[in-house]
Amino acid sequence: MKLRPSRILRELRAGQNSTVLKLNMGDPRIVELAGLAGASAVWLCNEHVPNDWLNLEHQIRAAKLYDMDTVVRVNKGGYSEYVKPFECDATGIMVPHITSADEARNVVDMVRCRPMGRKALDAGNMDGLFCQVPLTEYAHHCNTEKFVILQIESPEALEVVEEIAAVPGYDMLLFGAGDFSHRIGKLGQATCAETVAARKRVHAAAIKHGKYVAVASLFGQKDQLIEEGTRVFTLGADVIELGNAFHKLVKDFGGANAAVSTDSVYANKK
């Protein structure tokens, strides 16, 4: 029996870029649609979405049908919030609102096995094939085929981003342009000069310390993001794409209040 390797890590190690689709909806069939589209991974959310652990397992299982990774943005909190997504066999976790190097080290300590951290071992869940692989193989897999993304989303975190980036044991930094612009009084201005400058600083710190760069949205700046060293790209979200598609369908038909000719209706019945 073989534990599943990470598709994103495989792509990044080969010098390729990876694509991610963000899902707010809990239906595993939407995960399958993302897989059919060819995405490298789906971004599932425990921070803002009312998901439950059993359904999360179903979503992760659906992703694996298409060799697609799953990234779970966790509730920022205690040990179980960080470890349980991995035990559901998520490929990676994303920890929001990291503000210090000590926080980053604490995350690594909780989710990595020795010598990188002190993760408590169970191996009786999906990530360990229900104790059907040796513990040494399981521990090695936790450290080499699972990844950790830390989010930098505030001016306070930006001031110490170089220290955060230098912490060993995690894989990527993701700059949260939405929350950062909000925190500096520029709500919704993800491409304003201050926010872009902050993003560039985060990206430069990540690359300097051997971390991959991920983004939450392109914001129409694909070429610039590639130039900054971005390797993991979130391309869109299910609620946005569905909303846009539904609006277009109604608009193309003639609007929500488009009049229907009663003459034509009765004519068709004759």
C-alpha positions, 0 to 999 in steps of 0.5 A, a space after each residue: 500500500 502506498 501513501 498518496 504523494 502531493 501533486 502540488 509538491 511534485 509540480 513545484 519540484 519539477 519547476 512547474 506552476 500549480 493551479 488552485 480553485 477555491 470552494 465555499 460550497 460543501 458538495 463533493 460533486 463540486 470538488 469533482 468538477 474542479 478535478 475534471 477541469 484539471 486543477 492541481 488542488 482545491 482550497 477548502 475552508 474551515 475558517 469561514 465556511 460551516 463545513 464538518 469533519 465528515 463532509 471534509 473527508 468526503 471532499 478530500 476523497 472526491 479530490 483524490 479521484 482526480 489526483 488533486 490535492 486539497 488545501 484546508 484553510 484551518 480555524 486559527 486556534 489549537 492543535 486539533 484544528 491544525 492536525 485533523 485536516 491532515 488526518 482526513 488526508 488533506 494534502 496541505 493546511 493554510 493557517 490564517 493571520 500569522 503575526 510572528 515567527 513564534 507562531 510559525 514555529 508553533 504550527 510547525 511543531 504541531 504538524 511535523 514529525 521529528 526531527 522537524 516537530 513533535 506531531 502526535 501520532 495516530 495513523 489510524 485515519 485516512 492519512 495513515 491508511 488506517 494503520 496499514 503502513 509502517 509508522 516510519 513511512 507514515 512519519 516520513 510522508 508527513 514531513 515530505 508530502 504534506 505542506 503548510 501555507 502561512 498567511 501574512 495578512 496584517 501590517 503587524 505581520 509585514 513588519 516581521 515577515 523576514 523573521 517569519 519567512 526564516 522559520 524552517 519546516 513549512 513550505 509557502 507564504 500567501 499574502 492576504 491582500 483583502 485583509 491587508 487592504 482592509 487593515 490599512 483603511 483601503 477596503 477592497 483595494 487589493 491592487 492599491 500601491 500600499 498593498 502591492 508593495 506589501 505583497 512584493 515584500 512578502 514574496 521577496 522574503 519567501 523566496 529569500 528563505 526558500 519558501 514557495 509563493 502562493 496567491 489567493 487571487 490574480 487580481 488581473 496581475 498574472 504577469 507581475 505575480 509570475 515576475 515576483 516568483 509566484 508559483 501557486 495560483 488561486 484562479 477563482 471561487 465557486 460562489 463567484 463563478 456560479 454567481 457570474 454565470 447565473 447573472 449572465 444567464 438571466 441578463 442574456 435572456 432579457 433580465 429578471 423582469 423581462 415581460 412575456 407576451 400573453 398573446 404568444 403564450 396562448 397562441 402556442 396552446 391553440 
